[in-house]
Amino acid sequence: MFTTKFWKAASERAVKTAAQALLVYFGGDAVFNAWHADWPAAGGIASGAVVLSVLTSLVSANLAGEPDSPSWVAGDR
């Protein structure tokens, strides 16, 4: 969990999770208008998603026997 490989993978997952959270947030509105969007709320939702993603990666470390991976599933060996 204290390797560059782990943190690169965890960061990638966190960015993807933030993007997914924003898509859900803005996708709930039929028409998206950037001028009238609640950007502080969107930022809060994305930030919360990032925190949860990183915490999940930390908890998942070593579950599959691979300390360099934030995944619950063991990779190809």
HTML snippet that shows the backbone in 3Dmol.js (N, CA, C, O; Angstrom):
<script src="https://3Dmol.org/build/3Dmol-min.js"></script>
<div id="view" style="width:600px;height:400px;position:relative"></div>
<script>
const pdb = `
ATOM      1  N   MET A   1       0.817  -1.190   0.000  1.00  0.00           N
ATOM      2  CA  MET A   1       0.000   0.000   0.000  1.00  0.00           C
ATOM      3  C   MET A   1       0.864   1.259   0.000  1.00  0.00           C
ATOM      4  O   MET A   1       0.357   2.344  -0.283  1.00  0.00           O
ATOM      5  N   PHE A   2       2.113   1.146   0.300  1.00  0.00           N
ATOM      6  CA  PHE A   2       2.981   2.314   0.361  1.00  0.00           C
ATOM      7  C   PHE A   2       3.903   2.396  -0.849  1.00  0.00           C
ATOM      8  O   PHE A   2       5.049   2.833  -0.742  1.00  0.00           O
ATOM      9  N   THR A   3       3.392   1.971  -2.000  1.00  0.00           N
ATOM     10  CA  THR A   3       4.199   1.992  -3.218  1.00  0.00           C
ATOM     11  C   THR A   3       3.604   2.960  -4.231  1.00  0.00           C
ATOM     12  O   THR A   3       2.425   3.306  -4.159  1.00  0.00           O
ATOM     13  N   THR A   4       4.424   3.387  -5.164  1.00  0.00           N
ATOM     14  CA  THR A   4       3.961   4.275  -6.234  1.00  0.00           C
ATOM     15  C   THR A   4       2.914   3.580  -7.086  1.00  0.00           C
ATOM     16  O   THR A   4       1.939   4.204  -7.505  1.00  0.00           O
ATOM     17  N   LYS A   5       3.105   2.302  -7.343  1.00  0.00           N
ATOM     18  CA  LYS A   5       2.154   1.534  -8.155  1.00  0.00           C
ATOM     19  C   LYS A   5       0.759   1.558  -7.525  1.00  0.00           C
ATOM     20  O   LYS A   5      -0.235   1.765  -8.220  1.00  0.00           O
ATOM     21  N   PHE A   6       0.691   1.347  -6.220  1.00  0.00           N
ATOM     22  CA  PHE A   6      -0.591   1.366  -5.515  1.00  0.00           C
ATOM     23  C   PHE A   6      -1.263   2.725  -5.652  1.00  0.00           C
ATOM     24  O   PHE A   6      -2.447   2.800  -5.980  1.00  0.00           O
ATOM     25  N   TRP A   7      -0.516   3.802  -5.403  1.00  0.00           N
ATOM     26  CA  TRP A   7      -1.110   5.137  -5.409  1.00  0.00           C
ATOM     27  C   TRP A   7      -1.496   5.599  -6.806  1.00  0.00           C
ATOM     28  O   TRP A   7      -2.452   6.360  -6.957  1.00  0.00           O
ATOM     29  N   LYS A   8      -0.775   5.158  -7.825  1.00  0.00           N
ATOM     30  CA  LYS A   8      -1.180   5.473  -9.200  1.00  0.00           C
ATOM     31  C   LYS A   8      -2.516   4.807  -9.515  1.00  0.00           C
ATOM     32  O   LYS A   8      -3.412   5.435 -10.079  1.00  0.00           O
ATOM     33  N   ALA A   9      -2.645   3.533  -9.150  1.00  0.00           N
ATOM     34  CA  ALA A   9      -3.896   2.814  -9.414  1.00  0.00           C
ATOM     35  C   ALA A   9      -5.042   3.393  -8.592  1.00  0.00           C
ATOM     36  O   ALA A   9      -6.151   3.550  -9.103  1.00  0.00           O
ATOM     37  N   ALA A  10      -4.786   3.712  -7.324  1.00  0.00           N
ATOM     38  CA  ALA A  10      -5.826   4.291  -6.471  1.00  0.00           C
ATOM     39  C   ALA A  10      -6.252   5.666  -6.985  1.00  0.00           C
ATOM     40  O   ALA A  10      -7.437   5.997  -6.951  1.00  0.00           O
ATOM     41  N   SER A  11      -5.300   6.467  -7.459  1.00  0.00           N
ATOM     42  CA  SER A  11      -5.626   7.793  -8.008  1.00  0.00           C
ATOM     43  C   SER A  11      -6.463   7.677  -9.269  1.00  0.00           C
ATOM     44  O   SER A  11      -7.413   8.434  -9.463  1.00  0.00           O
ATOM     45  N   GLU A  12      -6.110   6.730 -10.124  1.00  0.00           N
ATOM     46  CA  GLU A  12      -6.899   6.520 -11.338  1.00  0.00           C
ATOM     47  C   GLU A  12      -8.335   6.152 -10.983  1.00  0.00           C
ATOM     48  O   GLU A  12      -9.276   6.665 -11.590  1.00  0.00           O
ATOM     49  N   ARG A  13      -8.506   5.281 -10.018  1.00  0.00           N
ATOM     50  CA  ARG A  13      -9.853   4.889  -9.587  1.00  0.00           C
ATOM     51  C   ARG A  13     -10.612   6.073  -9.006  1.00  0.00           C
ATOM     52  O   ARG A  13     -11.807   6.224  -9.257  1.00  0.00           O
ATOM     53  N   ALA A  14      -9.932   6.912  -8.236  1.00  0.00           N
ATOM     54  CA  ALA A  14     -10.583   8.069  -7.623  1.00  0.00           C
ATOM     55  C   ALA A  14     -11.044   9.074  -8.671  1.00  0.00           C
ATOM     56  O   ALA A  14     -12.142   9.618  -8.562  1.00  0.00           O
ATOM     57  N   VAL A  15     -10.223   9.325  -9.682  1.00  0.00           N
ATOM     58  CA  VAL A  15     -10.603  10.259 -10.754  1.00  0.00           C
ATOM     59  C   VAL A  15     -11.791   9.709 -11.536  1.00  0.00           C
ATOM     60  O   VAL A  15     -12.715  10.453 -11.865  1.00  0.00           O
ATOM     61  N   LYS A  16     -11.773   8.425 -11.832  1.00  0.00           N
ATOM     62  CA  LYS A  16     -12.900   7.811 -12.548  1.00  0.00           C
ATOM     63  C   LYS A  16     -14.176   7.894 -11.714  1.00  0.00           C
ATOM     64  O   LYS A  16     -15.252   8.164 -12.248  1.00  0.00           O
ATOM     65  N   THR A  17     -14.057   7.662 -10.413  1.00  0.00           N
ATOM     66  CA  THR A  17     -15.223   7.732  -9.533  1.00  0.00           C
ATOM     67  C   THR A  17     -15.785   9.146  -9.477  1.00  0.00           C
ATOM     68  O   THR A  17     -17.003   9.325  -9.483  1.00  0.00           O
ATOM     69  N   ALA A  18     -14.916  10.151  -9.421  1.00  0.00           N
ATOM     70  CA  ALA A  18     -15.377  11.542  -9.414  1.00  0.00           C
ATOM     71  C   ALA A  18     -16.107  11.872 -10.705  1.00  0.00           C
ATOM     72  O   ALA A  18     -17.152  12.523 -10.679  1.00  0.00           O
ATOM     73  N   ALA A  19     -15.567  11.430 -11.831  1.00  0.00           N
ATOM     74  CA  ALA A  19     -16.224  11.675 -13.123  1.00  0.00           C
ATOM     75  C   ALA A  19     -17.588  10.990 -13.173  1.00  0.00           C
ATOM     76  O   ALA A  19     -18.552  11.566 -13.677  1.00  0.00           O
ATOM     77  N   GLN A  20     -17.671   9.780 -12.661  1.00  0.00           N
ATOM     78  CA  GLN A  20     -18.946   9.065 -12.647  1.00  0.00           C
ATOM     79  C   GLN A  20     -19.958   9.775 -11.756  1.00  0.00           C
ATOM     80  O   GLN A  20     -21.133   9.878 -12.108  1.00  0.00           O
ATOM     81  N   ALA A  21     -19.507  10.265 -10.602  1.00  0.00           N
ATOM     82  CA  ALA A  21     -20.410  10.981  -9.698  1.00  0.00           C
ATOM     83  C   ALA A  21     -20.939  12.253 -10.347  1.00  0.00           C
ATOM     84  O   ALA A  21     -22.117  12.580 -10.201  1.00  0.00           O
ATOM     85  N   LEU A  22     -20.077  12.976 -11.063  1.00  0.00           N
ATOM     86  CA  LEU A  22     -20.524  14.191 -11.752  1.00  0.00           C
ATOM     87  C   LEU A  22     -21.506  13.865 -12.870  1.00  0.00           C
ATOM     88  O   LEU A  22     -22.468  14.603 -13.083  1.00  0.00           O
ATOM     89  N   LEU A  23     -21.276  12.774 -13.580  1.00  0.00           N
ATOM     90  CA  LEU A  23     -22.221  12.372 -14.629  1.00  0.00           C
ATOM     91  C   LEU A  23     -23.587  12.052 -14.041  1.00  0.00           C
ATOM     92  O   LEU A  23     -24.613  12.412 -14.618  1.00  0.00           O
ATOM     93  N   VAL A  24     -23.604  11.384 -12.907  1.00  0.00           N
ATOM     94  CA  VAL A  24     -24.884  11.082 -12.256  1.00  0.00           C
ATOM     95  C   VAL A  24     -25.546  12.372 -11.780  1.00  0.00           C
ATOM     96  O   VAL A  24     -26.752  12.550 -11.947  1.00  0.00           O
ATOM     97  N   TYR A  25     -24.759  13.273 -11.189  1.00  0.00           N
ATOM     98  CA  TYR A  25     -25.302  14.526 -10.669  1.00  0.00           C
ATOM     99  C   TYR A  25     -25.910  15.378 -11.777  1.00  0.00           C
ATOM    100  O   TYR A  25     -27.046  15.841 -11.664  1.00  0.00           O
ATOM    101  N   PHE A  26     -25.144  15.581 -12.850  1.00  0.00           N
ATOM    102  CA  PHE A  26     -25.634  16.422 -13.935  1.00  0.00           C
ATOM    103  C   PHE A  26     -26.567  15.672 -14.872  1.00  0.00           C
ATOM    104  O   PHE A  26     -27.399  16.291 -15.536  1.00  0.00           O
ATOM    105  N   GLY A  27     -26.446  14.365 -14.938  1.00  0.00           N
ATOM    106  CA  GLY A  27     -27.310  13.568 -15.808  1.00  0.00           C
ATOM    107  C   GLY A  27     -28.738  13.483 -15.306  1.00  0.00           C
ATOM    108  O   GLY A  27     -29.644  13.125 -16.058  1.00  0.00           O
ATOM    109  N   GLY A  28     -28.942  13.810 -14.035  1.00  0.00           N
ATOM    110  CA  GLY A  28     -30.286  13.775 -13.477  1.00  0.00           C
ATOM    111  C   GLY A  28     -31.167  14.892 -14.010  1.00  0.00           C
ATOM    112  O   GLY A  28     -32.393  14.816 -13.922  1.00  0.00           O
ATOM    113  N   ASP A  29     -30.554  15.917 -14.558  1.00  0.00           N
ATOM    114  CA  ASP A  29     -31.292  17.038 -15.134  1.00  0.00           C
ATOM    115  C   ASP A  29     -31.459  16.785 -16.627  1.00  0.00           C
ATOM    116  O   ASP A  29     -30.513  16.381 -17.302  1.00  0.00           O
ATOM    117  N   ALA A  30     -32.648  17.021 -17.135  1.00  0.00           N
ATOM    118  CA  ALA A  30     -32.909  16.750 -18.556  1.00  0.00           C
ATOM    119  C   ALA A  30     -32.041  17.622 -19.460  1.00  0.00           C
ATOM    120  O   ALA A  30     -31.545  17.158 -20.487  1.00  0.00           O
ATOM    121  N   VAL A  31     -31.860  18.872 -19.081  1.00  0.00           N
ATOM    122  CA  VAL A  31     -31.051  19.795 -19.885  1.00  0.00           C
ATOM    123  C   VAL A  31     -29.979  20.383 -18.973  1.00  0.00           C
ATOM    124  O   VAL A  31     -30.291  20.988 -17.947  1.00  0.00           O
ATOM    125  N   PHE A  32     -28.719  20.205 -19.350  1.00  0.00           N
ATOM    126  CA  PHE A  32     -27.616  20.734 -18.543  1.00  0.00           C
ATOM    127  C   PHE A  32     -27.264  22.137 -19.016  1.00  0.00           C
ATOM    128  O   PHE A  32     -26.999  22.355 -20.198  1.00  0.00           O
ATOM    129  N   ASN A  33     -27.265  23.073 -18.095  1.00  0.00           N
ATOM    130  CA  ASN A  33     -26.900  24.452 -18.390  1.00  0.00           C
ATOM    131  C   ASN A  33     -25.731  24.833 -17.477  1.00  0.00           C
ATOM    132  O   ASN A  33     -25.916  25.000 -16.272  1.00  0.00           O
ATOM    133  N   ALA A  34     -24.541  24.970 -18.042  1.00  0.00           N
ATOM    134  CA  ALA A  34     -23.336  25.242 -17.255  1.00  0.00           C
ATOM    135  C   ALA A  34     -23.422  26.556 -16.484  1.00  0.00           C
ATOM    136  O   ALA A  34     -22.793  26.703 -15.437  1.00  0.00           O
ATOM    137  N   TRP A  35     -24.196  27.511 -16.996  1.00  0.00           N
ATOM    138  CA  TRP A  35     -24.293  28.808 -16.322  1.00  0.00           C
ATOM    139  C   TRP A  35     -25.138  28.741 -15.061  1.00  0.00           C
ATOM    140  O   TRP A  35     -24.962  29.550 -14.150  1.00  0.00           O
ATOM    141  N   HIS A  36     -26.051  27.787 -15.002  1.00  0.00           N
ATOM    142  CA  HIS A  36     -26.954  27.694 -13.857  1.00  0.00           C
ATOM    143  C   HIS A  36     -26.686  26.468 -12.998  1.00  0.00           C
ATOM    144  O   HIS A  36     -27.475  26.148 -12.109  1.00  0.00           O
ATOM    145  N   ALA A  37     -25.595  25.788 -13.252  1.00  0.00           N
ATOM    146  CA  ALA A  37     -25.262  24.598 -12.472  1.00  0.00           C
ATOM    147  C   ALA A  37     -24.825  25.002 -11.060  1.00  0.00           C
ATOM    148  O   ALA A  37     -24.240  26.067 -10.863  1.00  0.00           O
ATOM    149  N   ASP A  38     -25.109  24.160 -10.108  1.00  0.00           N
ATOM    150  CA  ASP A  38     -24.681  24.384  -8.726  1.00  0.00           C
ATOM    151  C   ASP A  38     -23.286  23.775  -8.565  1.00  0.00           C
ATOM    152  O   ASP A  38     -23.135  22.650  -8.088  1.00  0.00           O
ATOM    153  N   TRP A  39     -22.266  24.547  -8.976  1.00  0.00           N
ATOM    154  CA  TRP A  39     -20.894  24.045  -8.997  1.00  0.00           C
ATOM    155  C   TRP A  39     -20.354  23.700  -7.615  1.00  0.00           C
ATOM    156  O   TRP A  39     -19.636  22.708  -7.494  1.00  0.00           O
ATOM    157  N   PRO A  40     -20.659  24.461  -6.567  1.00  0.00           N
ATOM    158  CA  PRO A  40     -20.180  24.042  -5.237  1.00  0.00           C
ATOM    159  C   PRO A  40     -20.747  22.680  -4.817  1.00  0.00           C
ATOM    160  O   PRO A  40     -20.035  21.865  -4.231  1.00  0.00           O
ATOM    161  N   ALA A  41     -22.007  22.441  -5.110  1.00  0.00           N
ATOM    162  CA  ALA A  41     -22.598  21.139  -4.784  1.00  0.00           C
ATOM    163  C   ALA A  41     -21.959  20.031  -5.608  1.00  0.00           C
ATOM    164  O   ALA A  41     -21.683  18.948  -5.093  1.00  0.00           O
ATOM    165  N   ALA A  42     -21.726  20.303  -6.887  1.00  0.00           N
ATOM    166  CA  ALA A  42     -21.088  19.304  -7.749  1.00  0.00           C
ATOM    167  C   ALA A  42     -19.676  18.994  -7.258  1.00  0.00           C
ATOM    168  O   ALA A  42     -19.259  17.836  -7.241  1.00  0.00           O
ATOM    169  N   GLY A  43     -18.946  20.027  -6.859  1.00  0.00           N
ATOM    170  CA  GLY A  43     -17.602  19.817  -6.325  1.00  0.00           C
ATOM    171  C   GLY A  43     -17.612  19.021  -5.032  1.00  0.00           C
ATOM    172  O   GLY A  43     -16.739  18.185  -4.797  1.00  0.00           O
ATOM    173  N   GLY A  44     -18.601  19.285  -4.200  1.00  0.00           N
ATOM    174  CA  GLY A  44     -18.730  18.536  -2.949  1.00  0.00           C
ATOM    175  C   GLY A  44     -19.035  17.070  -3.185  1.00  0.00           C
ATOM    176  O   GLY A  44     -18.491  16.196  -2.510  1.00  0.00           O
ATOM    177  N   ILE A  45     -19.903  16.807  -4.142  1.00  0.00           N
ATOM    178  CA  ILE A  45     -20.235  15.421  -4.471  1.00  0.00           C
ATOM    179  C   ILE A  45     -19.016  14.708  -5.043  1.00  0.00           C
ATOM    180  O   ILE A  45     -18.720  13.578  -4.652  1.00  0.00           O
ATOM    181  N   ALA A  46     -18.312  15.351  -5.960  1.00  0.00           N
ATOM    182  CA  ALA A  46     -17.113  14.741  -6.551  1.00  0.00           C
ATOM    183  C   ALA A  46     -16.032  14.523  -5.494  1.00  0.00           C
ATOM    184  O   ALA A  46     -15.367  13.486  -5.494  1.00  0.00           O
ATOM    185  N   SER A  47     -15.851  15.485  -4.598  1.00  0.00           N
ATOM    186  CA  SER A  47     -14.846  15.342  -3.538  1.00  0.00           C
ATOM    187  C   SER A  47     -15.188  14.198  -2.594  1.00  0.00           C
ATOM    188  O   SER A  47     -14.314  13.429  -2.194  1.00  0.00           O
ATOM    189  N   GLY A  48     -16.450  14.090  -2.244  1.00  0.00           N
ATOM    190  CA  GLY A  48     -16.882  12.980  -1.396  1.00  0.00           C
ATOM    191  C   GLY A  48     -16.660  11.639  -2.065  1.00  0.00           C
ATOM    192  O   GLY A  48     -16.266  10.669  -1.417  1.00  0.00           O
ATOM    193  N   ALA A  49     -16.915  11.585  -3.366  1.00  0.00           N
ATOM    194  CA  ALA A  49     -16.699  10.344  -4.110  1.00  0.00           C
ATOM    195  C   ALA A  49     -15.221   9.978  -4.142  1.00  0.00           C
ATOM    196  O   ALA A  49     -14.872   8.802  -4.034  1.00  0.00           O
ATOM    197  N   VAL A  50     -14.348  10.975  -4.288  1.00  0.00           N
ATOM    198  CA  VAL A  50     -12.898  10.728  -4.285  1.00  0.00           C
ATOM    199  C   VAL A  50     -12.463  10.167  -2.931  1.00  0.00           C
ATOM    200  O   VAL A  50     -11.713   9.192  -2.876  1.00  0.00           O
ATOM    201  N   VAL A  51     -12.924  10.774  -1.851  1.00  0.00           N
ATOM    202  CA  VAL A  51     -12.555  10.303  -0.510  1.00  0.00           C
ATOM    203  C   VAL A  51     -13.007   8.859  -0.309  1.00  0.00           C
ATOM    204  O   VAL A  51     -12.243   8.030   0.185  1.00  0.00           O
ATOM    205  N   LEU A  52     -14.241   8.560  -0.690  1.00  0.00           N
ATOM    206  CA  LEU A  52     -14.739   7.190  -0.538  1.00  0.00           C
ATOM    207  C   LEU A  52     -13.962   6.208  -1.398  1.00  0.00           C
ATOM    208  O   LEU A  52     -13.704   5.083  -0.970  1.00  0.00           O
ATOM    209  N   SER A  53     -13.589   6.611  -2.593  1.00  0.00           N
ATOM    210  CA  SER A  53     -12.815   5.741  -3.471  1.00  0.00           C
ATOM    211  C   SER A  53     -11.439   5.438  -2.882  1.00  0.00           C
ATOM    212  O   SER A  53     -11.002   4.287  -2.887  1.00  0.00           O
ATOM    213  N   VAL A  54     -10.758   6.458  -2.377  1.00  0.00           N
ATOM    214  CA  VAL A  54      -9.431   6.248  -1.785  1.00  0.00           C
ATOM    215  C   VAL A  54      -9.537   5.386  -0.522  1.00  0.00           C
ATOM    216  O   VAL A  54      -8.706   4.504  -0.305  1.00  0.00           O
ATOM    217  N   LEU A  55     -10.542   5.634   0.301  1.00  0.00           N
ATOM    218  CA  LEU A  55     -10.728   4.802   1.491  1.00  0.00           C
ATOM    219  C   LEU A  55     -10.996   3.348   1.116  1.00  0.00           C
ATOM    220  O   LEU A  55     -10.485   2.433   1.762  1.00  0.00           O
ATOM    221  N   THR A  56     -11.794   3.134   0.077  1.00  0.00           N
ATOM    222  CA  THR A  56     -12.050   1.774  -0.396  1.00  0.00           C
ATOM    223  C   THR A  56     -10.764   1.123  -0.881  1.00  0.00           C
ATOM    224  O   THR A  56     -10.531  -0.055  -0.613  1.00  0.00           O
ATOM    225  N   SER A  57      -9.935   1.863  -1.584  1.00  0.00           N
ATOM    226  CA  SER A  57      -8.651   1.327  -2.047  1.00  0.00           C
ATOM    227  C   SER A  57      -7.754   0.956  -0.870  1.00  0.00           C
ATOM    228  O   SER A  57      -7.095  -0.084  -0.897  1.00  0.00           O
ATOM    229  N   LEU A  58      -7.724   1.793   0.157  1.00  0.00           N
ATOM    230  CA  LEU A  58      -6.901   1.505   1.332  1.00  0.00           C
ATOM    231  C   LEU A  58      -7.385   0.254   2.058  1.00  0.00           C
ATOM    232  O   LEU A  58      -6.580  -0.580   2.473  1.00  0.00           O
ATOM    233  N   VAL A  59      -8.694   0.127   2.209  1.00  0.00           N
ATOM    234  CA  VAL A  59      -9.256  -1.049   2.872  1.00  0.00           C
ATOM    235  C   VAL A  59      -9.023  -2.301   2.035  1.00  0.00           C
ATOM    236  O   VAL A  59      -8.820  -3.384   2.584  1.00  0.00           O
ATOM    237  N   SER A  60      -9.050  -2.163   0.728  1.00  0.00           N
ATOM    238  CA  SER A  60      -8.902  -3.301  -0.180  1.00  0.00           C
ATOM    239  C   SER A  60      -7.466  -3.800  -0.294  1.00  0.00           C
ATOM    240  O   SER A  60      -7.243  -4.933  -0.720  1.00  0.00           O
ATOM    241  N   ALA A  61      -6.504  -2.987   0.075  1.00  0.00           N
ATOM    242  CA  ALA A  61      -5.100  -3.381  -0.050  1.00  0.00           C
ATOM    243  C   ALA A  61      -4.852  -4.657   0.743  1.00  0.00           C
ATOM    244  O   ALA A  61      -5.297  -4.794   1.882  1.00  0.00           O
ATOM    245  N   ASN A  62      -4.150  -5.567   0.137  1.00  0.00           N
ATOM    246  CA  ASN A  62      -3.771  -6.854   0.728  1.00  0.00           C
ATOM    247  C   ASN A  62      -4.905  -7.878   0.788  1.00  0.00           C
ATOM    248  O   ASN A  62      -4.646  -9.024   1.154  1.00  0.00           O
ATOM    249  N   LEU A  63      -6.134  -7.529   0.453  1.00  0.00           N
ATOM    250  CA  LEU A  63      -7.217  -8.513   0.499  1.00  0.00           C
ATOM    251  C   LEU A  63      -7.018  -9.621  -0.529  1.00  0.00           C
ATOM    252  O   LEU A  63      -7.377 -10.772  -0.281  1.00  0.00           O
ATOM    253  N   ALA A  64      -6.454  -9.279  -1.669  1.00  0.00           N
ATOM    254  CA  ALA A  64      -6.235 -10.275  -2.718  1.00  0.00           C
ATOM    255  C   ALA A  64      -4.814 -10.831  -2.672  1.00  0.00           C
ATOM    256  O   ALA A  64      -4.403 -11.572  -3.565  1.00  0.00           O
ATOM    257  N   GLY A  65      -4.072 -10.476  -1.638  1.00  0.00           N
ATOM    258  CA  GLY A  65      -2.706 -10.960  -1.524  1.00  0.00           C
ATOM    259  C   GLY A  65      -1.707 -10.190  -2.372  1.00  0.00           C
ATOM    260  O   GLY A  65      -0.574 -10.636  -2.554  1.00  0.00           O
ATOM    261  N   GLU A  66      -2.117  -9.039  -2.892  1.00  0.00           N
ATOM    262  CA  GLU A  66      -1.233  -8.207  -3.707  1.00  0.00           C
ATOM    263  C   GLU A  66      -1.137  -6.824  -3.058  1.00  0.00           C
ATOM    264  O   GLU A  66      -2.025  -5.995  -3.254  1.00  0.00           O
ATOM    265  N   PRO A  67      -0.086  -6.564  -2.295  1.00  0.00           N
ATOM    266  CA  PRO A  67       0.010  -5.292  -1.568  1.00  0.00           C
ATOM    267  C   PRO A  67       0.155  -4.063  -2.462  1.00  0.00           C
ATOM    268  O   PRO A  67      -0.075  -2.943  -2.006  1.00  0.00           O
ATOM    269  N   ASP A  68       0.532  -4.254  -3.724  1.00  0.00           N
ATOM    270  CA  ASP A  68       0.677  -3.116  -4.641  1.00  0.00           C
ATOM    271  C   ASP A  68      -0.605  -2.795  -5.385  1.00  0.00           C
ATOM    272  O   ASP A  68      -0.610  -1.926  -6.257  1.00  0.00           O
ATOM    273  N   SER A  69      -1.698  -3.482  -5.056  1.00  0.00           N
ATOM    274  CA  SER A  69      -2.943  -3.296  -5.798  1.00  0.00           C
ATOM    275  C   SER A  69      -4.065  -2.841  -4.875  1.00  0.00           C
ATOM    276  O   SER A  69      -4.221  -3.378  -3.779  1.00  0.00           O
ATOM    277  N   PRO A  70      -4.852  -1.849  -5.309  1.00  0.00           N
ATOM    278  CA  PRO A  70      -6.008  -1.420  -4.533  1.00  0.00           C
ATOM    279  C   PRO A  70      -7.266  -2.229  -4.862  1.00  0.00           C
ATOM    280  O   PRO A  70      -8.378  -1.810  -4.541  1.00  0.00           O
ATOM    281  N   SER A  71      -7.091  -3.376  -5.497  1.00  0.00           N
ATOM    282  CA  SER A  71      -8.222  -4.185  -5.946  1.00  0.00           C
ATOM    283  C   SER A  71      -8.518  -5.319  -4.974  1.00  0.00           C
ATOM    284  O   SER A  71      -7.621  -5.821  -4.297  1.00  0.00           O
ATOM    285  N   TRP A  72      -9.791  -5.719  -4.912  1.00  0.00           N
ATOM    286  CA  TRP A  72     -10.187  -6.882  -4.122  1.00  0.00           C
ATOM    287  C   TRP A  72      -9.890  -8.175  -4.865  1.00  0.00           C
ATOM    288  O   TRP A  72      -9.831  -9.246  -4.261  1.00  0.00           O
ATOM    289  N   VAL A  73      -9.704  -8.075  -6.162  1.00  0.00           N
ATOM    290  CA  VAL A  73      -9.537  -9.251  -7.010  1.00  0.00           C
ATOM    291  C   VAL A  73      -8.062  -9.427  -7.353  1.00  0.00           C
ATOM    292  O   VAL A  73      -7.378  -8.466  -7.706  1.00  0.00           O
ATOM    293  N   ALA A  74      -7.583 -10.654  -7.245  1.00  0.00           N
ATOM    294  CA  ALA A  74      -6.189 -10.929  -7.597  1.00  0.00           C
ATOM    295  C   ALA A  74      -6.014 -10.821  -9.104  1.00  0.00           C
ATOM    296  O   ALA A  74      -6.872 -11.260  -9.870  1.00  0.00           O
ATOM    297  N   GLY A  75      -4.900 -10.235  -9.524  1.00  0.00           N
ATOM    298  CA  GLY A  75      -4.620 -10.080 -10.948  1.00  0.00           C
ATOM    299  C   GLY A  75      -4.036 -11.343 -11.547  1.00  0.00           C
ATOM    300  O   GLY A  75      -3.956 -12.378 -10.886  1.00  0.00           O
ATOM    301  N   ASP A  76      -3.628 -11.250 -12.802  1.00  0.00           N
ATOM    302  CA  ASP A  76      -3.004 -12.384 -13.476  1.00  0.00           C
ATOM    303  C   ASP A  76      -1.656 -12.682 -12.837  1.00  0.00           C
ATOM    304  O   ASP A  76      -0.882 -11.776 -12.526  1.00  0.00           O
ATOM    305  N   ARG A  77      -1.399 -13.933 -12.654  1.00  0.00           N
ATOM    306  CA  ARG A  77      -0.115 -14.336 -12.050  1.00  0.00           C
ATOM    307  C   ARG A  77       0.633 -15.214 -12.972  1.00  0.00           C
ATOM    308  O   ARG A  77       1.734 -15.657 -12.646  1.00  0.00           O
TER     309      ARG A  77
END
`;
const viewer = $3Dmol.createViewer("view");
viewer.addModel(pdb, "pdb");
viewer.setStyle({}, {cartoon: {color: "spectrum"}});
viewer.zoomTo();
viewer.render();
</script>
